[in-house]
């Protein structure tokens, strides 16, 4: 068995909130380049592939020396796009790193990879960070995940859960903010892609609920911080500021 690790970045052109999102300029580079370069920092990753439905994204990735594959346009989710690519891969662990996550914790992803290697019975993993802010708890753009005592996902939702019957919000063990990355065993990913969307998945618009609906374990590995994605025009400036704080951004005259 090939025990290697591949990162596949699904990058759909026709984003509802930000059309052409992977090509949006973020501190002098397209967003997809930031995500690709972040993926290259994940421990034990030997190959990174952008899976996209648009030739402009393929061209952009090629321009900075990355690898991109053109996929069918009628796939229903990022994970289905990743699974389409995974059919031709031999590696055991396939990472679905969403194309709007340029600030993912590579250290936490490395721990998730090691967890899957140490626990062959677990088919998939993802990341979460402790949810400690009331405004984030109320925000429907923040996906919440409840986990059990062993770190296994119980449920994902955009709603403010759990319901505090006798007092107001407070941080709780097992209440986390979901971070948009999935680590699949290849065989499980290919099986997952054959399943129809689950009823709860269709209501919440959260594809990971398909895994829980079928009774499989989705392990949540804790990250020390959240990973702000780029979903709205306002997120661009916010993420640029965070990249600058990391020292990843140079002004044009400095480059």
C-alpha positions as a Markdown table, in Angstrom:
| # | Residue | x | y | z |
|---|---|---|---|---|
| 1 | Unk | 0.0 | 0.0 | 0.0 |
| 2 | Unk | 1.2 | 3.5 | -0.8 |
| 3 | Unk | 1.1 | 5.3 | 2.5 |
| 4 | Unk | 1.8 | 8.7 | 1.0 |
| 5 | Unk | -0.2 | 11.9 | 1.4 |
| 6 | Unk | -1.6 | 14.1 | -1.4 |
| 7 | Unk | -3.3 | 17.5 | -1.0 |
| 8 | Unk | -6.1 | 18.2 | -3.5 |
| 9 | Unk | -7.5 | 21.7 | -3.5 |
| 10 | Unk | -11.0 | 22.0 | -5.0 |
| 11 | Unk | -11.3 | 25.4 | -6.7 |
| 12 | Unk | -14.7 | 26.1 | -8.3 |
| 13 | Unk | -14.9 | 29.3 | -10.4 |
| 14 | Unk | -18.6 | 30.1 | -10.0 |
| 15 | Unk | -18.7 | 30.9 | -6.3 |
| 16 | Unk | -22.1 | 32.3 | -5.2 |
| 17 | Unk | -20.7 | 35.1 | -3.0 |
| 18 | Unk | -17.4 | 35.8 | -4.8 |
| 19 | Unk | -17.5 | 34.7 | -8.5 |
| 20 | Unk | -14.0 | 33.8 | -9.7 |
| 21 | Unk | -12.9 | 33.6 | -6.0 |
| 22 | Unk | -9.8 | 31.5 | -6.5 |
| 23 | Unk | -8.4 | 34.2 | -8.8 |
| 24 | Unk | -9.2 | 37.2 | -6.5 |
| 25 | Unk | -6.0 | 39.1 | -5.8 |
| 26 | Unk | -4.9 | 38.8 | -2.2 |
| 27 | Unk | -1.8 | 40.8 | -1.4 |
| 28 | Unk | -0.5 | 40.8 | -5.0 |
| 29 | Unk | -1.2 | 37.0 | -5.6 |
| 30 | Unk | -4.3 | 35.1 | -6.6 |
| 31 | Unk | -6.0 | 33.4 | -3.6 |
| 32 | Unk | -5.3 | 29.9 | -5.0 |
| 33 | Unk | -1.6 | 30.6 | -5.0 |
| 34 | Unk | -1.7 | 31.5 | -1.3 |
| 35 | Unk | -3.6 | 28.2 | -0.5 |
| 36 | Unk | -1.2 | 26.2 | -2.7 |
| 37 | Unk | 1.9 | 27.6 | -1.0 |
| 38 | Unk | 0.3 | 26.9 | 2.4 |
| 39 | Unk | -0.3 | 23.3 | 1.5 |
| 40 | Unk | 3.4 | 22.9 | 0.6 |
| 41 | Unk | 4.2 | 23.6 | 4.2 |
| 42 | Unk | 2.2 | 20.6 | 5.5 |
| 43 | Unk | 4.5 | 17.9 | 6.9 |
| 44 | Unk | 4.8 | 14.7 | 4.8 |
| 45 | Unk | 3.0 | 16.0 | 1.8 |
| 46 | Unk | 4.7 | 15.1 | -1.5 |
| 47 | Unk | 2.2 | 16.3 | -4.0 |
| 48 | Unk | -0.4 | 19.1 | -4.3 |
| 49 | Unk | -3.1 | 19.2 | -7.0 |
| 50 | Unk | -5.7 | 21.9 | -7.7 |
| 51 | Unk | -8.9 | 20.4 | -8.9 |
| 52 | Unk | -10.9 | 23.0 | -10.8 |
| 53 | Unk | -13.8 | 23.3 | -13.3 |
| 54 | Unk | -12.3 | 26.3 | -15.1 |
| 55 | Unk | -9.4 | 26.7 | -17.5 |
| 56 | Unk | -8.5 | 30.2 | -16.2 |
| 57 | Unk | -7.7 | 28.6 | -12.8 |
| 58 | Unk | -5.7 | 25.9 | -14.5 |
| 59 | Unk | -3.7 | 28.7 | -16.2 |
| 60 | Unk | -3.2 | 30.6 | -13.0 |
| 61 | Unk | -1.9 | 27.6 | -11.2 |
| 62 | Unk | 0.4 | 26.7 | -14.0 |
| 63 | Unk | 1.8 | 30.3 | -14.1 |
| 64 | Unk | 3.3 | 29.9 | -10.6 |
| 65 | Unk | 4.5 | 26.3 | -11.2 |
| 66 | Unk | 1.7 | 24.4 | -9.6 |
| 67 | Unk | -0.2 | 21.3 | -10.8 |
| 68 | Unk | -3.9 | 21.6 | -11.7 |
| 69 | Unk | -6.4 | 19.2 | -13.2 |
| 70 | Unk | -9.6 | 20.2 | -15.0 |
| 71 | Unk | -12.6 | 18.3 | -13.6 |
| 72 | Unk | -16.2 | 18.0 | -14.7 |
| 73 | Unk | -18.3 | 21.1 | -13.9 |
| 74 | Unk | -21.3 | 19.1 | -12.7 |
| 75 | Unk | -19.8 | 17.8 | -9.4 |
| 76 | Unk | -21.9 | 18.7 | -6.4 |
| 77 | Unk | -19.3 | 19.5 | -3.7 |
| 78 | Unk | -15.6 | 20.0 | -3.1 |
| 79 | Unk | -15.2 | 16.5 | -1.7 |
| 80 | Unk | -16.7 | 15.0 | -4.9 |
| 81 | Unk | -14.3 | 17.0 | -6.9 |
| 82 | Unk | -11.4 | 15.7 | -4.8 |
| 83 | Unk | -12.8 | 12.2 | -5.1 |
| 84 | Unk | -12.8 | 12.5 | -8.9 |
| 85 | Unk | -9.1 | 13.3 | -8.9 |
| 86 | Unk | -8.4 | 10.6 | -6.3 |
| 87 | Unk | -9.6 | 7.9 | -8.7 |
| 88 | Unk | -6.2 | 8.2 | -10.4 |
| 89 | Unk | -4.1 | 8.5 | -7.3 |
| 90 | Unk | -2.4 | 5.7 | -5.3 |
| 91 | Unk | -1.7 | 7.4 | -2.0 |
| 92 | Unk | -3.5 | 6.3 | 1.1 |
| 93 | Unk | -4.4 | 9.7 | 2.6 |
| 94 | Unk | -6.1 | 12.3 | 0.5 |
| 95 | Unk | -6.4 | 15.8 | 2.0 |
| 96 | Unk | -9.2 | 18.1 | 0.8 |
| 97 | Unk | -8.0 | 21.6 | 1.5 |
| 98 | Unk | -10.6 | 24.1 | 0.5 |
| 99 | Unk | -9.5 | 26.7 | -1.9 |
| 100 | Unk | -10.3 | 29.6 | 0.3 |
| 101 | Unk | -8.1 | 28.6 | 3.3 |
| 102 | Unk | -4.8 | 30.4 | 3.0 |
| 103 | Unk | -4.2 | 30.4 | 6.8 |
| 104 | Unk | -4.7 | 26.8 | 7.8 |
| 105 | Unk | -2.6 | 25.5 | 10.6 |
| 106 | Unk | -0.1 | 23.3 | 8.9 |
| 107 | Unk | 1.0 | 21.9 | 12.3 |
| 108 | Unk | -2.5 | 20.8 | 13.1 |
| 109 | Unk | -2.9 | 19.2 | 9.7 |
| 110 | Unk | 0.4 | 17.3 | 10.4 |
| 111 | Unk | -1.1 | 16.0 | 13.6 |
| 112 | Unk | -4.2 | 14.9 | 11.8 |
| 113 | Unk | -2.1 | 13.0 | 9.3 |
| 114 | Unk | -0.3 | 11.3 | 12.1 |
| 115 | Unk | -3.6 | 10.5 | 13.9 |
| 116 | Unk | -4.9 | 8.6 | 10.8 |
| 117 | Unk | -1.6 | 6.8 | 10.4 |
| 118 | Unk | -1.8 | 5.7 | 14.1 |
| 119 | Unk | -5.5 | 4.8 | 14.0 |
| 120 | Unk | -6.2 | 2.8 | 10.8 |
| 121 | Unk | -9.8 | 2.2 | 11.9 |
| 122 | Unk | -10.7 | 5.9 | 11.5 |
| 123 | Unk | -11.7 | 6.7 | 7.9 |
| 124 | Unk | -11.6 | 10.5 | 8.0 |
| 125 | Unk | -10.5 | 13.5 | 10.0 |
| 126 | Unk | -11.0 | 17.3 | 10.1 |
| 127 | Unk | -9.9 | 20.3 | 12.2 |
| 128 | Unk | -11.7 | 22.4 | 14.8 |
| 129 | Unk | -10.7 | 25.2 | 17.2 |
| 130 | Unk | -12.3 | 25.9 | 20.6 |
| 131 | Unk | -15.3 | 28.2 | 20.1 |
| 132 | Unk | -15.0 | 30.9 | 22.8 |
| 133 | Unk | -16.6 | 34.0 | 21.3 |
| 134 | Unk | -20.3 | 34.6 | 21.7 |
| 135 | Unk | -20.6 | 36.6 | 18.4 |
| 136 | Unk | -19.0 | 33.7 | 16.5 |
| 137 | Unk | -21.4 | 31.3 | 18.2 |
| 138 | Unk | -24.3 | 33.4 | 16.9 |
| 139 | Unk | -22.9 | 33.9 | 13.4 |
| 140 | Unk | -24.4 | 31.6 | 10.8 |
| 141 | Unk | -21.3 | 31.9 | 8.7 |
| 142 | Unk | -19.3 | 30.1 | 11.4 |
| 143 | Unk | -19.8 | 26.4 | 11.3 |
| 144 | Unk | -20.0 | 24.8 | 14.7 |
| 145 | Unk | -19.1 | 21.2 | 15.5 |
| 146 | Unk | -20.0 | 19.3 | 18.7 |
| 147 | Unk | -17.5 | 16.5 | 19.6 |
| 148 | Unk | -17.6 | 13.7 | 22.1 |
| 149 | Unk | -15.1 | 12.9 | 24.8 |
| 150 | Unk | -12.9 | 11.1 | 22.2 |
| 151 | Unk | -12.9 | 14.0 | 19.7 |
| 152 | Unk | -15.3 | 12.4 | 17.3 |
| 153 | Unk | -17.8 | 14.7 | 15.6 |
| 154 | Unk | -21.4 | 14.5 | 16.8 |
| 155 | Unk | -23.0 | 17.1 | 14.6 |
| 156 | Unk | -22.2 | 20.2 | 12.4 |
| 157 | Unk | -24.4 | 23.2 | 12.1 |
| 158 | Unk | -24.5 | 26.9 | 11.4 |
| 159 | Unk | -26.9 | 27.4 | 14.3 |
| 160 | Unk | -25.9 | 28.5 | 17.8 |
| 161 | Unk | -25.6 | 25.1 | 19.6 |
| 162 | Unk | -25.9 | 23.9 | 22.2 |
| 163 | Unk | -29.0 | 25.6 | 23.7 |
| 164 | Unk | -28.1 | 27.1 | 27.1 |
| 165 | Unk | -31.4 | 26.5 | 28.9 |
| 166 | Unk | -30.5 | 28.2 | 32.2 |
| 167 | Unk | -27.8 | 30.8 | 31.3 |
| 168 | Unk | -26.1 | 32.6 | 28.5 |
| 169 | Unk | -23.4 | 31.4 | 26.2 |
| 170 | Unk | -20.1 | 30.2 | 27.7 |
| 171 | Unk | -17.2 | 28.2 | 26.2 |
| 172 | Unk | -17.7 | 24.4 | 26.7 |
| 173 | Unk | -15.6 | 21.4 | 26.2 |
| 174 | Unk | -16.7 | 19.8 | 22.9 |
| 175 | Unk | -17.9 | 23.0 | 21.3 |
| 176 | Unk | -15.7 | 23.9 | 18.4 |
| 177 | Unk | -15.5 | 26.0 | 15.3 |
| 178 | Unk | -15.1 | 23.9 | 12.3 |
| 179 | Unk | -12.1 | 24.5 | 10.0 |
| 180 | Unk | -12.5 | 23.7 | 6.3 |
| 181 | Unk | -10.2 | 20.8 | 5.7 |
| 182 | Unk | -10.8 | 17.0 | 5.5 |
| 183 | Unk | -8.4 | 14.1 | 5.5 |
| 184 | Unk | -9.8 | 11.0 | 3.9 |
| 185 | Unk | -8.5 | 7.5 | 3.4 |
| 186 | Unk | -8.6 | 7.1 | -0.3 |
| 187 | Unk | -10.9 | 4.0 | -0.3 |
| 188 | Unk | -13.4 | 5.7 | 2.0 |
| 189 | Unk | -13.4 | 8.9 | -0.1 |
| 190 | Unk | -14.2 | 7.0 | -3.2 |
| 191 | Unk | -17.1 | 5.2 | -1.4 |
| 192 | Unk | -18.3 | 8.5 | 0.1 |
| 193 | Unk | -18.5 | 10.1 | -3.4 |
| 194 | Unk | -21.0 | 7.4 | -4.5 |
| 195 | Unk | -23.5 | 8.2 | -1.7 |
| 196 | Unk | -26.5 | 10.5 | -2.4 |
| 197 | Unk | -26.6 | 13.7 | -0.3 |
| 198 | Unk | -28.1 | 13.1 | 3.2 |
| 199 | Unk | -31.3 | 14.9 | 4.3 |
| 200 | Unk | -29.5 | 16.8 | 7.0 |
| 201 | Unk | -26.7 | 17.7 | 4.6 |
| 202 | Unk | -29.2 | 19.2 | 2.2 |
| 203 | Unk | -30.9 | 21.2 | 4.9 |
| 204 | Unk | -27.7 | 22.6 | 6.5 |
| 205 | Unk | -25.7 | 22.7 | 3.2 |
| 206 | Unk | -22.8 | 21.0 | 5.0 |
| 207 | Unk | -21.4 | 18.0 | 3.1 |
| 208 | Unk | -19.6 | 16.5 | 6.1 |
| 209 | Unk | -23.0 | 15.5 | 7.5 |
| 210 | Unk | -23.1 | 12.8 | 4.9 |
| 211 | Unk | -20.4 | 11.0 | 6.8 |
| 212 | Unk | -22.2 | 11.1 | 10.1 |
| 213 | Unk | -25.5 | 10.2 | 8.5 |
| 214 | Unk | -24.0 | 6.9 | 7.4 |
| 215 | Unk | -22.7 | 6.2 | 10.9 |
| 216 | Unk | -19.0 | 6.7 | 10.2 |
| 217 | Unk | -16.5 | 8.4 | 12.5 |
| 218 | Unk | -15.1 | 11.8 | 11.6 |
| 219 | Unk | -12.3 | 12.7 | 14.0 |
| 220 | Unk | -11.9 | 16.3 | 14.9 |
| 221 | Unk | -8.3 | 17.3 | 15.6 |
| 222 | Unk | -7.9 | 20.5 | 17.6 |
| 223 | Unk | -6.1 | 23.5 | 16.1 |
| 224 | Unk | -4.8 | 26.2 | 18.4 |
| 225 | Unk | -6.5 | 28.9 | 16.3 |
| 226 | Unk | -9.3 | 29.3 | 13.8 |
| 227 | Unk | -8.5 | 29.6 | 10.1 |
| 228 | Unk | -10.3 | 32.6 | 8.6 |
| 229 | Unk | -11.4 | 31.9 | 5.1 |
| 230 | Unk | -12.2 | 34.2 | 2.2 |
| 231 | Unk | -16.0 | 34.1 | 1.7 |
| 232 | Unk | -16.9 | 37.8 | 1.2 |
| 233 | Unk | -15.2 | 40.9 | -0.1 |
| 234 | Unk | -14.7 | 42.1 | 3.5 |
| 235 | Unk | -12.7 | 38.9 | 4.2 |
| 236 | Unk | -10.0 | 39.9 | 1.7 |
| 237 | Unk | -8.6 | 42.8 | 3.7 |
| 238 | Unk | -9.0 | 40.8 | 7.0 |
| 239 | Unk | -7.0 | 37.9 | 5.6 |
| 240 | Unk | -4.4 | 40.2 | 4.0 |
| 241 | Unk | -3.8 | 41.8 | 7.5 |
| 242 | Unk | -3.3 | 38.4 | 9.0 |
| 243 | Unk | -0.9 | 37.3 | 6.3 |
| 244 | Unk | 1.0 | 40.5 | 6.9 |
| 245 | Unk | 1.2 | 39.8 | 10.6 |
| 246 | Unk | 2.7 | 36.4 | 9.7 |
| 247 | Unk | 5.3 | 38.1 | 7.6 |
| 248 | Unk | 4.0 | 36.4 | 4.4 |
| 249 | Unk | 3.2 | 39.7 | 2.6 |
| 250 | Unk | 5.5 | 42.2 | 1.1 |
| 251 | Unk | 4.5 | 45.5 | -0.5 |
| 252 | Unk | 5.3 | 45.6 | -4.3 |
| 253 | Unk | 8.2 | 48.0 | -3.8 |
| 254 | Unk | 9.8 | 45.5 | -1.3 |
| 255 | Unk | 9.5 | 42.5 | -3.6 |
